[in-house]
Amino acid sequence: MTGMTDNDLTGDLQAAVRDAQAQGEPLRIRAGGTKAFYGYPVQAERELDMRGHSGVIAHEPTELFITARAGTPLSAIESLLDEHGPSCSSPRAPEHR
C-alpha cells in the first residue's frame, strides 16, 4: 500500500486507558474533531488523541473490505481506494431482507 504510513500506537493507547482507569479519571477520546458535536459534552481533563494511531491494517478490494486504525484520515483511505479500488462511489451490493 504505497504512500500509506503505518503508525500502530496500540500499546501507548492501552497504557493511557489503564492509567486513567487506575486514577479514576475520565478520558475524552478525540481524533480530527469532526464529530465533536455528537452526543454529550465530555467532562474530562485527560484527552486520548487518536490522530497518531493511523494506517490501513487490511484491504481486500475484491471483497469490498478495509480495516483502518482510528486515526486514519478519510483522505488517506480515499487515496488508497482510488489507487487500488474500489472507490467510495462503487455501487452497493443489494440489500438482503
Backbone as JSON Lines, residues from 0, in Angstrom:
{"i":0,"aa":"M","n":[0.85,-1.18,0.0],"ca":[0.0,0.0,0.0],"c":[0.89,1.23,0.0]}
{"i":1,"aa":"T","n":[1.19,1.69,-1.14],"ca":[2.11,2.8,-1.31],"c":[1.54,4.09,-0.73]}
{"i":2,"aa":"G","n":[2.43,4.88,-0.14],"ca":[2.04,6.18,0.38],"c":[1.31,6.15,1.72]}
{"i":3,"aa":"M","n":[1.03,4.97,2.22],"ca":[0.28,4.86,3.47],"c":[1.26,4.54,4.6]}
{"i":4,"aa":"T","n":[1.28,5.39,5.6],"ca":[2.14,5.12,6.74],"c":[1.38,4.27,7.75]}
{"i":5,"aa":"D","n":[2.11,3.41,8.42],"ca":[1.53,2.54,9.43],"c":[2.07,2.99,10.78]}
{"i":6,"aa":"N","n":[1.21,3.53,11.6],"ca":[1.62,4.04,12.9],"c":[0.75,3.4,13.97]}
{"i":7,"aa":"D","n":[1.19,2.25,14.46],"ca":[0.43,1.48,15.44],"c":[0.81,1.93,16.85]}
{"i":8,"aa":"L","n":[-0.1,2.65,17.49],"ca":[0.12,3.13,18.85],"c":[-0.7,2.34,19.87]}
{"i":9,"aa":"T","n":[-1.07,1.12,19.52],"ca":[-1.94,0.32,20.38],"c":[-1.41,0.24,21.81]}
{"i":10,"aa":"G","n":[-0.14,-0.07,21.97],"ca":[0.44,-0.2,23.31],"c":[0.35,1.09,24.12]}
{"i":11,"aa":"D","n":[0.67,2.21,23.5],"ca":[0.59,3.51,24.17],"c":[-0.84,3.86,24.55]}
{"i":12,"aa":"L","n":[-1.77,3.58,23.65],"ca":[-3.18,3.89,23.93],"c":[-3.7,3.01,25.06]}
{"i":13,"aa":"Q","n":[-3.35,1.74,25.05],"ca":[-3.77,0.85,26.13],"c":[-3.22,1.32,27.47]}
{"i":14,"aa":"A","n":[-1.96,1.73,27.49],"ca":[-1.35,2.22,28.73],"c":[-2.05,3.47,29.23]}
{"i":15,"aa":"A","n":[-2.41,4.38,28.33],"ca":[-3.1,5.61,28.73],"c":[-4.47,5.31,29.31]}
{"i":16,"aa":"V","n":[-5.18,4.35,28.71],"ca":[-6.5,3.97,29.23],"c":[-6.36,3.32,30.6]}
{"i":17,"aa":"R","n":[-5.41,2.42,30.74],"ca":[-5.18,1.76,32.05],"c":[-4.82,2.78,33.12]}
{"i":18,"aa":"D","n":[-3.98,3.73,32.78],"ca":[-3.57,4.75,33.75],"c":[-4.76,5.61,34.18]}
{"i":19,"aa":"A","n":[-5.57,6.03,33.22],"ca":[-6.75,6.84,33.55],"c":[-7.71,6.04,34.42]}
{"i":20,"aa":"Q","n":[-7.87,4.77,34.11],"ca":[-8.76,3.93,34.91],"c":[-8.22,3.78,36.33]}
{"i":21,"aa":"A","n":[-6.93,3.55,36.45],"ca":[-6.32,3.4,37.78],"c":[-6.46,4.68,38.61]}
{"i":22,"aa":"Q","n":[-6.43,5.84,37.95],"ca":[-6.57,7.12,38.63],"c":[-8.03,7.52,38.81]}
{"i":23,"aa":"G","n":[-8.94,6.74,38.22],"ca":[-10.37,7.07,38.29],"c":[-10.73,8.33,37.53]}
{"i":24,"aa":"E","n":[-9.98,8.62,36.47],"ca":[-10.2,9.83,35.68],"c":[-10.83,9.5,34.33]}
{"i":25,"aa":"P","n":[-11.85,10.25,33.92],"ca":[-12.44,10.02,32.6],"c":[-11.5,10.5,31.49]}
{"i":26,"aa":"L","n":[-11.7,9.95,30.3],"ca":[-10.92,10.31,29.13],"c":[-11.83,10.9,28.06]}
{"i":27,"aa":"R","n":[-11.34,11.92,27.4],"ca":[-12.01,12.45,26.21],"c":[-11.27,11.84,25.03]}
{"i":28,"aa":"I","n":[-11.95,11.03,24.24],"ca":[-11.33,10.39,23.08],"c":[-11.56,11.29,21.87]}
{"i":29,"aa":"R","n":[-10.47,11.62,21.2],"ca":[-10.53,12.6,20.12],"c":[-9.66,12.18,18.95]}
{"i":30,"aa":"A","n":[-10.12,12.51,17.76],"ca":[-9.3,12.33,16.55],"c":[-9.29,13.68,15.84]}
{"i":31,"aa":"G","n":[-9.95,13.76,14.7],"ca":[-9.96,15.0,13.94],"c":[-10.92,16.04,14.48]}
{"i":32,"aa":"G","n":[-11.81,15.65,15.38],"ca":[-12.76,16.58,15.96],"c":[-13.96,16.88,15.08]}
{"i":33,"aa":"T","n":[-14.13,16.14,13.98],"ca":[-15.22,16.44,13.05],"c":[-16.58,15.98,13.56]}
{"i":34,"aa":"K","n":[-16.59,15.13,14.58],"ca":[-17.87,14.64,15.12],"c":[-18.05,15.06,16.59]}
{"i":35,"aa":"A","n":[-17.33,16.09,17.0],"ca":[-17.37,16.53,18.4],"c":[-18.76,17.0,18.82]}
{"i":36,"aa":"F","n":[-19.59,17.37,17.87],"ca":[-20.93,17.86,18.2],"c":[-21.9,16.72,18.52]}
{"i":37,"aa":"Y","n":[-21.54,15.45,18.22],"ca":[-22.41,14.32,18.53],"c":[-22.39,14.01,20.02]}
{"i":38,"aa":"G","n":[-23.51,13.57,20.52],"ca":[-23.57,13.1,21.9],"c":[-23.49,14.22,22.92]}
{"i":39,"aa":"Y","n":[-23.07,13.87,24.1],"ca":[-22.99,14.8,25.22],"c":[-21.56,15.29,25.39]}
{"i":40,"aa":"P","n":[-21.39,16.52,25.88],"ca":[-20.03,17.0,26.15],"c":[-19.35,16.12,27.2]}
{"i":41,"aa":"V","n":[-18.09,15.87,27.01],"ca":[-17.34,15.03,27.94],"c":[-16.6,15.92,28.92]}
{"i":42,"aa":"Q","n":[-16.81,15.69,30.18],"ca":[-16.11,16.43,31.22],"c":[-14.87,15.62,31.61]}
{"i":43,"aa":"A","n":[-13.75,15.94,31.01],"ca":[-12.52,15.19,31.26],"c":[-11.31,16.1,31.1]}
{"i":44,"aa":"E","n":[-10.39,15.98,32.02],"ca":[-9.13,16.72,31.93],"c":[-8.18,16.04,30.95]}
{"i":45,"aa":"R","n":[-8.24,14.7,30.91],"ca":[-7.35,13.94,30.03],"c":[-7.98,13.74,28.66]}
{"i":46,"aa":"E","n":[-7.12,13.79,27.64],"ca":[-7.58,13.55,26.28],"c":[-6.75,12.42,25.68]}
{"i":47,"aa":"L","n":[-7.44,11.49,25.06],"ca":[-6.78,10.41,24.33],"c":[-6.84,10.77,22.86]}
{"i":48,"aa":"D","n":[-5.71,11.22,22.33],"ca":[-5.64,11.71,20.95],"c":[-5.35,10.53,20.02]}
{"i":49,"aa":"M","n":[-6.29,10.24,19.14],"ca":[-6.19,9.1,18.24],"c":[-5.53,9.44,16.9]}
{"i":50,"aa":"R","n":[-5.26,10.71,16.65],"ca":[-4.76,11.12,15.33],"c":[-3.48,10.41,14.92]}
{"i":51,"aa":"G","n":[-2.61,10.1,15.85],"ca":[-1.35,9.43,15.5],"c":[-1.5,7.94,15.25]}
{"i":52,"aa":"H","n":[-2.6,7.36,15.68],"ca":[-2.85,5.92,15.53],"c":[-3.5,5.69,14.17]}
{"i":53,"aa":"S","n":[-2.66,5.52,13.16],"ca":[-3.2,5.52,11.79],"c":[-2.58,4.43,10.94]}
{"i":54,"aa":"G","n":[-3.22,4.17,9.85],"ca":[-2.74,3.19,8.89],"c":[-3.83,2.2,8.54]}
{"i":55,"aa":"V","n":[-3.71,1.62,7.37],"ca":[-4.64,0.59,6.93],"c":[-4.06,-0.76,7.31]}
{"i":56,"aa":"I","n":[-4.84,-1.54,8.03],"ca":[-4.41,-2.85,8.5],"c":[-4.67,-3.91,7.44]}
{"i":57,"aa":"A","n":[-5.82,-3.83,6.78],"ca":[-6.18,-4.81,5.76],"c":[-7.02,-4.14,4.69]}
{"i":58,"aa":"H","n":[-6.8,-4.59,3.45],"ca":[-7.59,-4.07,2.33],"c":[-7.75,-5.18,1.31]}
{"i":59,"aa":"E","n":[-8.98,-5.57,1.06],"ca":[-9.3,-6.61,0.08],"c":[-10.28,-6.01,-0.93]}
{"i":60,"aa":"P","n":[-9.77,-5.41,-2.02],"ca":[-10.65,-4.74,-2.97],"c":[-11.75,-5.64,-3.55]}
{"i":61,"aa":"T","n":[-11.42,-6.92,-3.79],"ca":[-12.43,-7.81,-4.38],"c":[-13.54,-8.15,-3.4]}
{"i":62,"aa":"E","n":[-13.3,-7.97,-2.12],"ca":[-14.3,-8.26,-1.1],"c":[-14.96,-6.99,-0.57]}
{"i":63,"aa":"L","n":[-14.57,-5.82,-1.12],"ca":[-15.06,-4.52,-0.64],"c":[-14.83,-4.39,0.86]}
{"i":64,"aa":"F","n":[-13.61,-4.7,1.29],"ca":[-13.27,-4.79,2.7],"c":[-12.04,-3.95,2.99]}
{"i":65,"aa":"I","n":[-12.12,-3.14,4.06],"ca":[-10.97,-2.37,4.51],"c":[-11.03,-2.24,6.03]}
{"i":66,"aa":"T","n":[-9.88,-2.36,6.67],"ca":[-9.77,-2.15,8.11],"c":[-8.7,-1.09,8.32]}
{"i":67,"aa":"A","n":[-9.07,0.0,9.0],"ca":[-8.13,1.1,9.24],"c":[-8.14,1.46,10.72]}
{"i":68,"aa":"R","n":[-7.0,1.95,11.19],"ca":[-6.91,2.4,12.58],"c":[-7.71,3.69,12.77]}
{"i":69,"aa":"A","n":[-8.07,3.96,14.0],"ca":[-9.0,5.05,14.34],"c":[-8.53,6.42,13.86]}
{"i":70,"aa":"G","n":[-7.25,6.68,13.81],"ca":[-6.77,8.0,13.42],"c":[-6.46,8.16,11.95]}
{"i":71,"aa":"T","n":[-6.79,7.18,11.14],"ca":[-6.51,7.25,9.72],"c":[-7.43,8.27,9.06]}
{"i":72,"aa":"P","n":[-6.87,9.3,8.44],"ca":[-7.72,10.3,7.78],"c":[-8.5,9.69,6.62]}
{"i":73,"aa":"L","n":[-9.72,10.13,6.46],"ca":[-10.55,9.65,5.36],"c":[-9.88,9.93,4.02]}
{"i":74,"aa":"S","n":[-9.17,11.04,3.91],"ca":[-8.49,11.36,2.64],"c":[-7.45,10.29,2.3]}
{"i":75,"aa":"A","n":[-6.77,9.73,3.3],"ca":[-5.79,8.67,3.05],"c":[-6.48,7.4,2.57]}
{"i":76,"aa":"I","n":[-7.63,7.09,3.15],"ca":[-8.39,5.91,2.73],"c":[-8.9,6.11,1.31]}
{"i":77,"aa":"E","n":[-9.41,7.3,1.01],"ca":[-9.9,7.58,-0.33],"c":[-8.77,7.47,-1.36]}
{"i":78,"aa":"S","n":[-7.58,7.95,-1.02],"ca":[-6.44,7.84,-1.93],"c":[-6.08,6.38,-2.19]}
{"i":79,"aa":"L","n":[-6.1,5.57,-1.15],"ca":[-5.81,4.15,-1.29],"c":[-6.84,3.49,-2.2]}
{"i":80,"aa":"L","n":[-8.11,3.82,-1.99],"ca":[-9.17,3.23,-2.81],"c":[-9.08,3.71,-4.25]}
{"i":81,"aa":"D","n":[-8.7,4.97,-4.45],"ca":[-8.52,5.48,-5.81],"c":[-7.4,4.73,-6.53]}
{"i":82,"aa":"E","n":[-6.35,4.41,-5.78],"ca":[-5.19,3.74,-6.37],"c":[-5.45,2.25,-6.61]}
{"i":83,"aa":"H","n":[-6.09,1.58,-5.65],"ca":[-6.23,0.13,-5.71],"c":[-7.67,-0.36,-5.89]}
{"i":84,"aa":"G","n":[-8.64,0.57,-5.8],"ca":[-10.04,0.21,-5.96],"c":[-10.58,-0.54,-4.76]}
{"i":85,"aa":"P","n":[-11.85,-0.69,-4.62],"ca":[-12.86,0.06,-5.34],"c":[-12.98,1.45,-4.77]}
{"i":86,"aa":"S","n":[-13.63,2.33,-5.49],"ca":[-13.79,3.69,-4.99],"c":[-14.99,3.76,-4.05]}
{"i":87,"aa":"C","n":[-15.05,4.83,-3.28],"ca":[-16.16,5.0,-2.35],"c":[-17.48,5.12,-3.08]}
{"i":88,"aa":"S","n":[-17.44,5.46,-4.35],"ca":[-18.68,5.62,-5.12],"c":[-19.09,4.33,-5.83]}
{"i":89,"aa":"S","n":[-18.44,3.22,-5.48],"ca":[-18.81,1.95,-6.1],"c":[-20.25,1.61,-5.77]}
{"i":90,"aa":"P","n":[-20.93,0.94,-6.72],"ca":[-22.31,0.54,-6.44],"c":[-22.36,-0.38,-5.23]}
{"i":91,"aa":"R","n":[-23.39,-0.22,-4.44],"ca":[-23.55,-1.05,-3.26],"c":[-24.18,-2.38,-3.64]}
{"i":92,"aa":"A","n":[-23.84,-3.37,-2.87],"ca":[-24.46,-4.67,-3.06],"c":[-25.93,-4.57,-2.68]}
{"i":93,"aa":"P","n":[-26.76,-5.36,-3.3],"ca":[-28.19,-5.31,-2.96],"c":[-28.41,-5.71,-1.51]}
{"i":94,"aa":"E","n":[-29.37,-5.05,-0.9],"ca":[-29.7,-5.36,0.49],"c":[-30.51,-6.65,0.55]}
{"i":95,"aa":"H","n":[-30.18,-7.47,1.53],"ca":[-30.93,-8.71,1.75],"c":[-31.93,-8.47,2.87]}
{"i":96,"aa":"R","n":[-33.16,-8.82,2.64],"ca":[-34.19,-8.62,3.67],"c":[-34.77,-9.91,4.09]}
